[in-house]
């Protein structure tokens, strides 16, 4: 498996985790960029999660993954998703 395929495994798992959260959870947890490390198959990967947009109708989130090696980490593997906000209560 090449480096970017390994990163894809981590990115897919992080996308599932973060996209399962509600808009309120995402806004609360991503008021600042979240950077952390995960371990998989005895390797360490860096993960960065950022709230790109918080509009009246949706939030847009980006997740980036790399392994910290240079120069490959200058271009992390990224993914985004949009979570629609529920309609306002009347």
N, CA, C and O atoms as a CHARMM CRD file, in Angstrom:
* protein
*
  360
    1    1 UNK  N      0.85500  -1.17600   0.00000 PROA 1      0.00000
    2    1 UNK  CA     0.00000   0.00000   0.00000 PROA 1      0.00000
    3    1 UNK  C      0.90400   1.24400   0.00000 PROA 1      0.00000
    4    1 UNK  O      1.82700   1.33500   0.80900 PROA 1      0.00000
    5    2 UNK  N      0.64300   2.19500  -0.89900 PROA 2      0.00000
    6    2 UNK  CA     1.47800   3.39200  -0.91900 PROA 2      0.00000
    7    2 UNK  C      1.03800   4.37500   0.16000 PROA 2      0.00000
    8    2 UNK  O      0.00400   4.19800   0.80500 PROA 2      0.00000
    9    3 UNK  N      1.83300   5.39800   0.33700 PROA 3      0.00000
   10    3 UNK  CA     1.61600   6.36900   1.42200 PROA 3      0.00000
   11    3 UNK  C      0.21700   6.99200   1.35900 PROA 3      0.00000
   12    3 UNK  O     -0.48000   7.03800   2.37300 PROA 3      0.00000
   13    4 UNK  N     -0.19500   7.46400   0.20300 PROA 4      0.00000
   14    4 UNK  CA    -1.49100   8.13900   0.10800 PROA 4      0.00000
   15    4 UNK  C     -2.65400   7.16900   0.32300 PROA 4      0.00000
   16    4 UNK  O     -3.70800   7.57400   0.81300 PROA 4      0.00000
   17    5 UNK  N     -2.47700   5.90600  -0.03200 PROA 5      0.00000
   18    5 UNK  CA    -3.50900   4.89800   0.26700 PROA 5      0.00000
   19    5 UNK  C     -3.63300   4.70600   1.77700 PROA 5      0.00000
   20    5 UNK  O     -4.73800   4.54200   2.29400 PROA 5      0.00000
   21    6 UNK  N     -2.50600   4.72600   2.48100 PROA 6      0.00000
   22    6 UNK  CA    -2.54300   4.63100   3.95000 PROA 6      0.00000
   23    6 UNK  C     -3.27400   5.84000   4.51900 PROA 6      0.00000
   24    6 UNK  O     -4.10600   5.70400   5.41600 PROA 6      0.00000
   25    7 UNK  N     -2.96400   7.01200   4.00000 PROA 7      0.00000
   26    7 UNK  CA    -3.63700   8.22400   4.47100 PROA 7      0.00000
   27    7 UNK  C     -5.13700   8.13000   4.21600 PROA 7      0.00000
   28    7 UNK  O     -5.92900   8.57700   5.04500 PROA 7      0.00000
   29    8 UNK  N     -5.54000   7.55600   3.07900 PROA 8      0.00000
   30    8 UNK  CA    -6.95500   7.43400   2.71700 PROA 8      0.00000
   31    8 UNK  C     -7.71500   6.63000   3.77500 PROA 8      0.00000
   32    8 UNK  O     -8.85400   6.96000   4.10200 PROA 8      0.00000
   33    9 UNK  N     -7.09600   5.58800   4.30400 PROA 9      0.00000
   34    9 UNK  CA    -7.73300   4.78700   5.34900 PROA 9      0.00000
   35    9 UNK  C     -8.06100   5.65000   6.55800 PROA 9      0.00000
   36    9 UNK  O     -9.15700   5.56300   7.11100 PROA 9      0.00000
   37   10 UNK  N     -7.11300   6.47900   6.96400 PROA 10     0.00000
   38   10 UNK  CA    -7.31300   7.36100   8.12100 PROA 10     0.00000
   39   10 UNK  C     -8.35600   8.42600   7.78900 PROA 10     0.00000
   40   10 UNK  O     -9.25500   8.68300   8.59000 PROA 10     0.00000
   41   11 UNK  N     -8.24200   9.04600   6.61500 PROA 11     0.00000
   42   11 UNK  CA    -9.18400  10.08900   6.22200 PROA 11     0.00000
   43   11 UNK  C    -10.61000   9.54100   6.19200 PROA 11     0.00000
   44   11 UNK  O    -11.52700  10.19400   6.69000 PROA 11     0.00000
   45   12 UNK  N    -10.80900   8.37000   5.62300 PROA 12     0.00000
   46   12 UNK  CA   -12.15200   7.78200   5.56100 PROA 12     0.00000
   47   12 UNK  C    -12.72900   7.57400   6.95900 PROA 12     0.00000
   48   12 UNK  O    -13.90500   7.85500   7.19200 PROA 12     0.00000
   49   13 UNK  N    -11.91300   7.08600   7.88700 PROA 13     0.00000
   50   13 UNK  CA   -12.38100   6.86600   9.26000 PROA 13     0.00000
   51   13 UNK  C    -12.72200   8.18900   9.94100 PROA 13     0.00000
   52   13 UNK  O    -13.73900   8.29000  10.62700 PROA 13     0.00000
   53   14 UNK  N    -11.88300   9.19500   9.75600 PROA 14     0.00000
   54   14 UNK  CA   -12.14100  10.50500  10.36400 PROA 14     0.00000
   55   14 UNK  C    -13.37200  11.16200   9.74400 PROA 14     0.00000
   56   14 UNK  O    -14.14600  11.80900  10.44800 PROA 14     0.00000
   57   15 UNK  N    -13.55800  11.00200   8.44200 PROA 15     0.00000
   58   15 UNK  CA   -14.75000  11.55500   7.78300 PROA 15     0.00000
   59   15 UNK  C    -16.01800  10.91600   8.35900 PROA 15     0.00000
   60   15 UNK  O    -17.00700  11.60900   8.59500 PROA 15     0.00000
   61   16 UNK  N    -15.99200   9.60800   8.58600 PROA 16     0.00000
   62   16 UNK  CA   -17.16400   8.94300   9.17200 PROA 16     0.00000
   63   16 UNK  C    -17.43900   9.48000  10.57500 PROA 16     0.00000
   64   16 UNK  O    -18.58700   9.74300  10.93100 PROA 16     0.00000
   65   17 UNK  N    -16.38500   9.63800  11.36500 PROA 17     0.00000
   66   17 UNK  CA   -16.54600  10.11400  12.74100 PROA 17     0.00000
   67   17 UNK  C    -17.11200  11.52800  12.78700 PROA 17     0.00000
   68   17 UNK  O    -18.09900  11.79000  13.47400 PROA 17     0.00000
   69   18 UNK  N    -16.48500  12.42700  12.05600 PROA 18     0.00000
   70   18 UNK  CA   -16.89700  13.82600  12.11700 PROA 18     0.00000
   71   18 UNK  C    -18.23000  14.06700  11.41700 PROA 18     0.00000
   72   18 UNK  O    -19.01900  14.88600  11.88800 PROA 18     0.00000
   73   19 UNK  N    -18.50300  13.39400  10.32600 PROA 19     0.00000
   74   19 UNK  CA   -19.75800  13.64300   9.61200 PROA 19     0.00000
   75   19 UNK  C    -20.97300  13.06600  10.34300 PROA 19     0.00000
   76   19 UNK  O    -22.10900  13.38700   9.99300 PROA 19     0.00000
   77   20 UNK  N    -20.75200  12.23600  11.33400 PROA 20     0.00000
   78   20 UNK  CA   -21.85300  11.70100  12.13700 PROA 20     0.00000
   79   20 UNK  C    -22.32500  12.68900  13.20200 PROA 20     0.00000
   80   20 UNK  O    -23.36400  12.47400  13.82600 PROA 20     0.00000
   81   21 UNK  N    -21.58000  13.75800  13.41200 PROA 21     0.00000
   82   21 UNK  CA   -21.92700  14.74300  14.44200 PROA 21     0.00000
   83   21 UNK  C    -23.00300  15.70000  13.92900 PROA 21     0.00000
   84   21 UNK  O    -23.16100  15.89400  12.72400 PROA 21     0.00000
   85   22 UNK  N    -23.73000  16.28600  14.86300 PROA 22     0.00000
   86   22 UNK  CA   -24.74700  17.28600  14.52100 PROA 22     0.00000
   87   22 UNK  C    -24.06200  18.61700  14.20600 PROA 22     0.00000
   88   22 UNK  O    -22.88600  18.81100  14.51300 PROA 22     0.00000
   89   23 UNK  N    -24.80300  19.51100  13.60200 PROA 23     0.00000
   90   23 UNK  CA   -24.27000  20.85300  13.33000 PROA 23     0.00000
   91   23 UNK  C    -23.82700  21.53600  14.61800 PROA 23     0.00000
   92   23 UNK  O    -22.75800  22.14300  14.66600 PROA 23     0.00000
   93   24 UNK  N    -24.64600  21.43900  15.65700 PROA 24     0.00000
   94   24 UNK  CA   -24.28700  22.06400  16.92900 PROA 24     0.00000
   95   24 UNK  C    -22.98800  21.49600  17.48800 PROA 24     0.00000
   96   24 UNK  O    -22.15700  22.24900  17.99500 PROA 24     0.00000
   97   25 UNK  N    -22.80200  20.18900  17.40500 PROA 25     0.00000
   98   25 UNK  CA   -21.56800  19.57200  17.87400 PROA 25     0.00000
   99   25 UNK  C    -20.37200  20.06200  17.05400 PROA 25     0.00000
  100   25 UNK  O    -19.32400  20.39100  17.61000 PROA 25     0.00000
  101   26 UNK  N    -20.53600  20.10900  15.73900 PROA 26     0.00000
  102   26 UNK  CA   -19.43800  20.55400  14.87900 PROA 26     0.00000
  103   26 UNK  C    -19.04700  21.99400  15.19200 PROA 26     0.00000
  104   26 UNK  O    -17.86100  22.30300  15.30900 PROA 26     0.00000
  105   27 UNK  N    -20.01800  22.86100  15.32600 PROA 27     0.00000
  106   27 UNK  CA   -19.74200  24.26600  15.62000 PROA 27     0.00000
  107   27 UNK  C    -19.04900  24.39700  16.96800 PROA 27     0.00000
  108   27 UNK  O    -18.09000  25.15600  17.11100 PROA 27     0.00000
  109   28 UNK  N    -19.53300  23.66100  17.94600 PROA 28     0.00000
  110   28 UNK  CA   -18.95100  23.71300  19.28900 PROA 28     0.00000
  111   28 UNK  C    -17.51800  23.17600  19.31700 PROA 28     0.00000
  112   28 UNK  O    -16.63100  23.79400  19.90400 PROA 28     0.00000
  113   29 UNK  N    -17.30000  22.03500  18.68500 PROA 29     0.00000
  114   29 UNK  CA   -15.98900  21.39100  18.74300 PROA 29     0.00000
  115   29 UNK  C    -14.96800  22.01500  17.80400 PROA 29     0.00000
  116   29 UNK  O    -13.76400  21.84400  17.99100 PROA 29     0.00000
  117   30 UNK  N    -15.44500  22.73900  16.79600 PROA 30     0.00000
  118   30 UNK  CA   -14.52300  23.29700  15.81000 PROA 30     0.00000
  119   30 UNK  C    -14.46900  24.82200  15.85200 PROA 30     0.00000
  120   30 UNK  O    -14.20700  25.46600  14.83600 PROA 30     0.00000
  121   31 UNK  N    -14.72100  25.40200  17.04200 PROA 31     0.00000
  122   31 UNK  CA   -14.56500  26.86200  17.14400 PROA 31     0.00000
  123   31 UNK  C    -13.10300  27.25000  16.93200 PROA 31     0.00000
  124   31 UNK  O    -12.80100  28.39500  16.59700 PROA 31     0.00000
  125   32 UNK  N    -12.19900  26.29200  17.12800 PROA 32     0.00000
  126   32 UNK  CA   -10.78800  26.40800  16.75900 PROA 32     0.00000
  127   32 UNK  C    -10.42800  25.15300  15.97100 PROA 32     0.00000
  128   32 UNK  O    -11.04500  24.10200  16.14400 PROA 32     0.00000
  129   33 UNK  N     -9.43200  25.27200  15.11200 PROA 33     0.00000
  130   33 UNK  CA    -8.97200  24.12000  14.33100 PROA 33     0.00000
  131   33 UNK  C     -8.51800  23.03000  15.29500 PROA 33     0.00000
  132   33 UNK  O     -7.80400  23.30600  16.25900 PROA 33     0.00000
  133   34 UNK  N     -8.92800  21.80500  15.03700 PROA 34     0.00000
  134   34 UNK  CA    -8.52300  20.66100  15.85300 PROA 34     0.00000
  135   34 UNK  C     -7.38300  19.92200  15.15300 PROA 34     0.00000
  136   34 UNK  O     -7.53100  19.47700  14.01500 PROA 34     0.00000
  137   35 UNK  N     -6.25100  19.79600  15.83500 PROA 35     0.00000
  138   35 UNK  CA    -5.09500  19.06000  15.32200 PROA 35     0.00000
  139   35 UNK  C     -4.74700  17.97800  16.33000 PROA 35     0.00000
  140   35 UNK  O     -4.59200  18.25500  17.51900 PROA 35     0.00000
  141   36 UNK  N     -4.62500  16.75500  15.85700 PROA 36     0.00000
  142   36 UNK  CA    -4.30600  15.64800  16.74800 PROA 36     0.00000
  143   36 UNK  C     -3.67100  14.52500  15.95400 PROA 36     0.00000
  144   36 UNK  O     -3.65000  14.55200  14.72300 PROA 36     0.00000
  145   37 UNK  N     -3.15700  13.53800  16.66600 PROA 37     0.00000
  146   37 UNK  CA    -2.52800  12.38400  16.03500 PROA 37     0.00000
  147   37 UNK  C     -3.36200  11.13700  16.28100 PROA 37     0.00000
  148   37 UNK  O     -3.99200  10.99500  17.32900 PROA 37     0.00000
  149   38 UNK  N     -3.35900  10.23200  15.30100 PROA 38     0.00000
  150   38 UNK  CA    -3.98200   8.92400  15.46700 PROA 38     0.00000
  151   38 UNK  C     -2.95400   7.85400  15.11300 PROA 38     0.00000
  152   38 UNK  O     -2.06500   8.07700  14.29200 PROA 38     0.00000
  153   39 UNK  N     -3.08600   6.70700  15.73600 PROA 39     0.00000
  154   39 UNK  CA    -2.20500   5.57700  15.45000 PROA 39     0.00000
  155   39 UNK  C     -3.00200   4.51700  14.70100 PROA 39     0.00000
  156   39 UNK  O     -4.15100   4.21900  15.02700 PROA 39     0.00000
  157   40 UNK  N     -2.34600   3.95700  13.67800 PROA 40     0.00000
  158   40 UNK  CA    -2.95700   2.88600  12.90400 PROA 40     0.00000
  159   40 UNK  C     -1.83600   2.02600  12.35900 PROA 40     0.00000
  160   40 UNK  O     -0.91200   2.53800  11.72600 PROA 40     0.00000
  161   41 UNK  N     -1.90500   0.72300  12.59800 PROA 41     0.00000
  162   41 UNK  CA    -0.85400  -0.21200  12.15900 PROA 41     0.00000
  163   41 UNK  C      0.53900   0.25100  12.57700 PROA 41     0.00000
  164   41 UNK  O      1.47000   0.25400  11.77100 PROA 41     0.00000
  165   42 UNK  N      0.67100   0.63700  13.83200 PROA 42     0.00000
  166   42 UNK  CA     1.94800   1.05600  14.42500 PROA 42     0.00000
  167   42 UNK  C      2.53300   2.32000  13.79800 PROA 42     0.00000
  168   42 UNK  O      3.71600   2.60300  13.98500 PROA 42     0.00000
  169   43 UNK  N      1.73500   3.07800  13.06500 PROA 43     0.00000
  170   43 UNK  CA     2.19200   4.33700  12.48000 PROA 43     0.00000
  171   43 UNK  C      1.36500   5.48000  13.04700 PROA 43     0.00000
  172   43 UNK  O      0.21700   5.29600  13.45200 PROA 43     0.00000
  173   44 UNK  N      1.97100   6.66800  13.06800 PROA 44     0.00000
  174   44 UNK  CA     1.30000   7.85900  13.57800 PROA 44     0.00000
  175   44 UNK  C      0.94800   8.77100  12.40800 PROA 44     0.00000
  176   44 UNK  O      1.75900   8.99600  11.50900 PROA 44     0.00000
  177   45 UNK  N     -0.26600   9.28600  12.43700 PROA 45     0.00000
  178   45 UNK  CA    -0.74700  10.18700  11.39400 PROA 45     0.00000
  179   45 UNK  C     -1.25400  11.47000  12.03900 PROA 45     0.00000
  180   45 UNK  O     -1.82400  11.44400  13.13000 PROA 45     0.00000
  181   46 UNK  N     -1.04300  12.58800  11.35900 PROA 46     0.00000
  182   46 UNK  CA    -1.54400  13.87100  11.81800 PROA 46     0.00000
  183   46 UNK  C     -2.88500  14.13300  11.14900 PROA 46     0.00000
  184   46 UNK  O     -3.05800  13.90400   9.95100 PROA 46     0.00000
  185   47 UNK  N     -3.83400  14.61900  11.95200 PROA 47     0.00000
  186   47 UNK  CA    -5.17200  14.94000  11.46600 PROA 47     0.00000
  187   47 UNK  C     -5.46100  16.39500  11.83100 PROA 47     0.00000
  188   47 UNK  O     -5.18300  16.83700  12.94600 PROA 47     0.00000
  189   48 UNK  N     -6.01800  17.12100  10.88000 PROA 48     0.00000
  190   48 UNK  CA    -6.45200  18.50100  11.12100 PROA 48     0.00000
  191   48 UNK  C     -7.89500  18.62000  10.65600 PROA 48     0.00000
  192   48 UNK  O     -8.23200  18.24000   9.53500 PROA 48     0.00000
  193   49 UNK  N     -8.74500  19.15400  11.53400 PROA 49     0.00000
  194   49 UNK  CA   -10.16300  19.30600  11.22500 PROA 49     0.00000
  195   49 UNK  C    -10.51000  20.77500  11.40500 PROA 49     0.00000
  196   49 UNK  O    -10.21300  21.37700  12.43600 PROA 49     0.00000
  197   50 UNK  N    -11.14900  21.34700  10.37500 PROA 50     0.00000
  198   50 UNK  CA   -11.41800  22.77500  10.39000 PROA 50     0.00000
  199   50 UNK  C    -12.82300  23.06200   9.88400 PROA 50     0.00000
  200   50 UNK  O    -13.28100  22.47200   8.90600 PROA 50     0.00000
  201   51 UNK  N    -13.49400  23.97600  10.56600 PROA 51     0.00000
  202   51 UNK  CA   -14.79500  24.46100  10.11600 PROA 51     0.00000
  203   51 UNK  C    -14.54400  25.53800   9.06200 PROA 51     0.00000
  204   51 UNK  O    -14.04300  26.61600   9.38300 PROA 51     0.00000
  205   52 UNK  N    -14.88800  25.25400   7.81300 PROA 52     0.00000
  206   52 UNK  CA   -14.64900  26.20500   6.72800 PROA 52     0.00000
  207   52 UNK  C    -15.73600  27.25700   6.62100 PROA 52     0.00000
  208   52 UNK  O    -15.45200  28.43100   6.38700 PROA 52     0.00000
  209   53 UNK  N    -16.99400  26.83000   6.79500 PROA 53     0.00000
  210   53 UNK  CA   -18.12900  27.74800   6.68500 PROA 53     0.00000
  211   53 UNK  C    -19.17900  27.40500   7.73100 PROA 53     0.00000
  212   53 UNK  O    -19.42500  26.23600   8.02500 PROA 53     0.00000
  213   54 UNK  N    -19.78700  28.43300   8.28200 PROA 54     0.00000
  214   54 UNK  CA   -20.94300  28.29200   9.16800 PROA 54     0.00000
  215   54 UNK  C    -21.97800  29.29800   8.69500 PROA 54     0.00000
  216   54 UNK  O    -21.95600  30.46000   9.10300 PROA 54     0.00000
  217   55 UNK  N    -22.88500  28.85100   7.83300 PROA 55     0.00000
  218   55 UNK  CA   -23.91200  29.73200   7.26200 PROA 55     0.00000
  219   55 UNK  C    -25.23200  29.52800   8.00300 PROA 55     0.00000
  220   55 UNK  O    -25.31700  28.75700   8.95800 PROA 55     0.00000
  221   56 UNK  N    -26.23800  30.22600   7.54600 PROA 56     0.00000
  222   56 UNK  CA   -27.56700  30.07500   8.14300 PROA 56     0.00000
  223   56 UNK  C    -28.15700  28.69500   7.86200 PROA 56     0.00000
  224   56 UNK  O    -29.01100  28.21900   8.61100 PROA 56     0.00000
  225   57 UNK  N    -27.70000  28.04800   6.77900 PROA 57     0.00000
  226   57 UNK  CA   -28.33900  26.79400   6.37700 PROA 57     0.00000
  227   57 UNK  C    -27.44600  25.56200   6.44700 PROA 57     0.00000
  228   57 UNK  O    -27.95000  24.44000   6.39200 PROA 57     0.00000
  229   58 UNK  N    -26.13200  25.74100   6.56600 PROA 58     0.00000
  230   58 UNK  CA   -25.23600  24.58200   6.59600 PROA 58     0.00000
  231   58 UNK  C    -23.89700  24.91800   7.23900 PROA 58     0.00000
  232   58 UNK  O    -23.55000  26.08600   7.41400 PROA 58     0.00000
  233   59 UNK  N    -23.14600  23.86400   7.59000 PROA 59     0.00000
  234   59 UNK  CA   -21.74200  23.99900   7.97600 PROA 59     0.00000
  235   59 UNK  C    -20.92100  23.16400   6.99600 PROA 59     0.00000
  236   59 UNK  O    -21.37100  22.13100   6.50000 PROA 59     0.00000
  237   60 UNK  N    -19.71100  23.64000   6.73300 PROA 60     0.00000
  238   60 UNK  CA   -18.81000  22.99300   5.77700 PROA 60     0.00000
  239   60 UNK  C    -17.50900  22.70100   6.52700 PROA 60     0.00000
  240   60 UNK  O    -16.88700  23.60900   7.07800 PROA 60     0.00000
  241   61 UNK  N    -17.10300  21.42800   6.54400 PROA 61     0.00000
  242   61 UNK  CA   -15.95700  20.97800   7.33900 PROA 61     0.00000
  243   61 UNK  C    -14.90600  20.34900   6.42400 PROA 61     0.00000
  244   61 UNK  O    -15.23500  19.63800   5.47500 PROA 61     0.00000
  245   62 UNK  N    -13.63600  20.62400   6.73000 PROA 62     0.00000
  246   62 UNK  CA   -12.52200  20.01500   6.00100 PROA 62     0.00000
  247   62 UNK  C    -11.68400  19.18100   6.96200 PROA 62     0.00000
  248   62 UNK  O    -11.45000  19.57000   8.10600 PROA 62     0.00000
  249   63 UNK  N    -11.23800  18.03000   6.47600 PROA 63     0.00000
  250   63 UNK  CA   -10.34100  17.16100   7.23300 PROA 63     0.00000
  251   63 UNK  C     -9.10700  16.90400   6.37500 PROA 63     0.00000
  252   63 UNK  O     -9.22100  16.59100   5.19000 PROA 63     0.00000
  253   64 UNK  N     -7.92400  17.03800   6.98100 PROA 64     0.00000
  254   64 UNK  CA    -6.66100  16.79100   6.28000 PROA 64     0.00000
  255   64 UNK  C     -5.86400  15.75100   7.05900 PROA 64     0.00000
  256   64 UNK  O     -5.84800  15.76600   8.29000 PROA 64     0.00000
  257   65 UNK  N     -5.20300  14.84600   6.33500 PROA 65     0.00000
  258   65 UNK  CA    -4.41300  13.77200   6.94900 PROA 65     0.00000
  259   65 UNK  C     -3.05800  13.68800   6.25900 PROA 65     0.00000
  260   65 UNK  O     -2.96400  13.78100   5.03500 PROA 65     0.00000
  261   66 UNK  N     -2.00800  13.51100   7.06100 PROA 66     0.00000
  262   66 UNK  CA    -0.68000  13.21700   6.52200 PROA 66     0.00000
  263   66 UNK  C      0.09200  12.44200   7.58000 PROA 66     0.00000
  264   66 UNK  O     -0.41100  12.21100   8.68000 PROA 66     0.00000
  265   67 UNK  N      1.32000  12.04000   7.24400 PROA 67     0.00000
  266   67 UNK  CA     2.11900  11.26500   8.20100 PROA 67     0.00000
  267   67 UNK  C      3.29600  12.04200   8.76400 PROA 67     0.00000
  268   67 UNK  O      4.14200  11.47300   9.45400 PROA 67     0.00000
  269   68 UNK  N      3.35800  13.32900   8.47800 PROA 68     0.00000
  270   68 UNK  CA     4.40800  14.16800   9.03800 PROA 68     0.00000
  271   68 UNK  C      5.75000  14.08900   8.32800 PROA 68     0.00000
  272   68 UNK  O      6.70300  14.75000   8.74100 PROA 68     0.00000
  273   69 UNK  N      5.84400  13.29700   7.27300 PROA 69     0.00000
  274   69 UNK  CA     7.11200  13.19000   6.56200 PROA 69     0.00000
  275   69 UNK  C      7.20700  14.28100   5.50000 PROA 69     0.00000
  276   69 UNK  O      6.21500  14.66200   4.87800 PROA 69     0.00000
  277   70 UNK  N      8.40700  14.76100   5.31700 PROA 70     0.00000
  278   70 UNK  CA     8.64000  15.79100   4.30300 PROA 70     0.00000
  279   70 UNK  C      9.24400  15.16000   3.07300 PROA 70     0.00000
  280   70 UNK  O     10.01100  14.20800   3.21800 PROA 70     0.00000
  281   71 UNK  N      8.96200  15.61000   1.90600 PROA 71     0.00000
  282   71 UNK  CA     8.07800  16.72500   1.57000 PROA 71     0.00000
  283   71 UNK  C      6.62200  16.31300   1.36100 PROA 71     0.00000
  284   71 UNK  O      5.79000  17.16600   1.05600 PROA 71     0.00000
  285   72 UNK  N      6.29500  15.04400   1.51600 PROA 72     0.00000
  286   72 UNK  CA     4.93800  14.55600   1.22600 PROA 72     0.00000
  287   72 UNK  C      3.86500  15.29100   2.02400 PROA 72     0.00000
  288   72 UNK  O      2.76200  15.50200   1.52000 PROA 72     0.00000
  289   73 UNK  N      4.16600  15.68000   3.24600 PROA 73     0.00000
  290   73 UNK  CA     3.16100  16.31300   4.09800 PROA 73     0.00000
  291   73 UNK  C      2.84700  17.74900   3.71000 PROA 73     0.00000
  292   73 UNK  O      1.93000  18.35400   4.26400 PROA 73     0.00000
  293   74 UNK  N      3.59300  18.29700   2.77100 PROA 74     0.00000
  294   74 UNK  CA     3.24400  19.62200   2.26800 PROA 74     0.00000
  295   74 UNK  C      1.92800  19.57600   1.49600 PROA 74     0.00000
  296   74 UNK  O      1.27300  20.60000   1.29800 PROA 74     0.00000
  297   75 UNK  N      1.55300  18.37500   1.06600 PROA 75     0.00000
  298   75 UNK  CA     0.30000  18.19200   0.31900 PROA 75     0.00000
  299   75 UNK  C     -0.49500  17.06800   0.97800 PROA 75     0.00000
  300   75 UNK  O     -0.50500  15.94000   0.48500 PROA 75     0.00000
  301   76 UNK  N     -1.17500  17.37900   2.11400 PROA 76     0.00000
  302   76 UNK  CA    -1.93200  16.33300   2.80500 PROA 76     0.00000
  303   76 UNK  C     -3.12100  15.87600   1.96300 PROA 76     0.00000
  304   76 UNK  O     -3.53700  16.55100   1.02100 PROA 76     0.00000
  305   77 UNK  N     -3.64500  14.72900   2.32200 PROA 77     0.00000
  306   77 UNK  CA    -4.86100  14.22100   1.70300 PROA 77     0.00000
  307   77 UNK  C     -6.03700  14.88100   2.42000 PROA 77     0.00000
  308   77 UNK  O     -6.09700  14.85900   3.64900 PROA 77     0.00000
  309   78 UNK  N     -6.96900  15.46500   1.67500 PROA 78     0.00000
  310   78 UNK  CA    -8.06300  16.20200   2.29600 PROA 78     0.00000
  311   78 UNK  C     -9.41200  15.71200   1.79600 PROA 78     0.00000
  312   78 UNK  O     -9.53200  15.10300   0.73300 PROA 78     0.00000
  313   79 UNK  N    -10.41000  16.00000   2.60000 PROA 79     0.00000
  314   79 UNK  CA   -11.78800  15.74100   2.23800 PROA 79     0.00000
  315   79 UNK  C    -12.66700  16.77100   2.92400 PROA 79     0.00000
  316   79 UNK  O    -12.29500  17.30700   3.96800 PROA 79     0.00000
  317   80 UNK  N    -13.82000  17.05100   2.35300 PROA 80     0.00000
  318   80 UNK  CA   -14.76500  17.97800   2.97100 PROA 80     0.00000
  319   80 UNK  C    -16.15600  17.36200   2.96100 PROA 80     0.00000
  320   80 UNK  O    -16.44900  16.44900   2.18900 PROA 80     0.00000
  321   81 UNK  N    -16.99500  17.88300   3.83100 PROA 81     0.00000
  322   81 UNK  CA   -18.40600  17.50700   3.81500 PROA 81     0.00000
  323   81 UNK  C    -19.23700  18.68900   4.27800 PROA 81     0.00000
  324   81 UNK  O    -18.74600  19.58500   4.96400 PROA 81     0.00000
  325   82 UNK  N    -20.49700  18.67500   3.89000 PROA 82     0.00000
  326   82 UNK  CA   -21.44700  19.71400   4.26600 PROA 82     0.00000
  327   82 UNK  C    -22.54300  19.06300   5.09600 PROA 82     0.00000
  328   82 UNK  O    -23.08800  18.02500   4.72100 PROA 82     0.00000
  329   83 UNK  N    -22.85900  19.68200   6.22300 PROA 83     0.00000
  330   83 UNK  CA   -23.96000  19.20800   7.08400 PROA 83     0.00000
  331   83 UNK  C    -25.02900  20.29400   7.06300 PROA 83     0.00000
  332   83 UNK  O    -24.77400  21.42500   7.47800 PROA 83     0.00000
  333   84 UNK  N    -26.22800  19.95700   6.58100 PROA 84     0.00000
  334   84 UNK  CA   -27.33600  20.91000   6.55900 PROA 84     0.00000
  335   84 UNK  C    -27.83100  21.14700   7.97600 PROA 84     0.00000
  336   84 UNK  O    -27.92500  20.22500   8.78600 PROA 84     0.00000
  337   85 UNK  N    -28.14900  22.41700   8.25500 PROA 85     0.00000
  338   85 UNK  CA   -28.72800  22.75600   9.55200 PROA 85     0.00000
  339   85 UNK  C    -30.22700  22.47000   9.51000 PROA 85     0.00000
  340   85 UNK  O    -30.85800  22.59700   8.46100 PROA 85     0.00000
  341   86 UNK  N    -30.79100  22.08500  10.64400 PROA 86     0.00000
  342   86 UNK  CA   -32.24700  21.87000  10.66900 PROA 86     0.00000
  343   86 UNK  C    -32.96200  23.18900  10.46200 PROA 86     0.00000
  344   86 UNK  O    -32.43300  24.24300  10.81500 PROA 86     0.00000
  345   87 UNK  N    -34.17100  23.14400   9.88700 PROA 87     0.00000
  346   87 UNK  CA   -34.92800  24.39900   9.70400 PROA 87     0.00000
  347   87 UNK  C    -35.25000  25.03000  11.05800 PROA 87     0.00000
  348   87 UNK  O    -35.39800  24.32500  12.05700 PROA 87     0.00000
  349   88 UNK  N    -35.35800  26.37100  11.08600 PROA 88     0.00000
  350   88 UNK  CA   -35.64900  27.03000  12.35700 PROA 88     0.00000
  351   88 UNK  C    -37.02600  26.62200  12.89600 PROA 88     0.00000
  352   88 UNK  O    -37.97000  26.39300  12.13900 PROA 88     0.00000
  353   89 UNK  N    -37.10300  26.54100  14.21200 PROA 89     0.00000
  354   89 UNK  CA   -38.37300  26.20700  14.87800 PROA 89     0.00000
  355   89 UNK  C    -39.26800  27.43300  14.88100 PROA 89     0.00000
  356   89 UNK  O    -38.80200  28.54900  15.11200 PROA 89     0.00000
  357   90 UNK  N    -40.54400  27.22700  14.62600 PROA 90     0.00000
  358   90 UNK  CA   -41.49200  28.34800  14.65300 PROA 90     0.00000
  359   90 UNK  C    -42.26900  28.36700  15.92700 PROA 90     0.00000
  360   90 UNK  O    -43.11300  29.24200  16.12200 PROA 90     0.00000
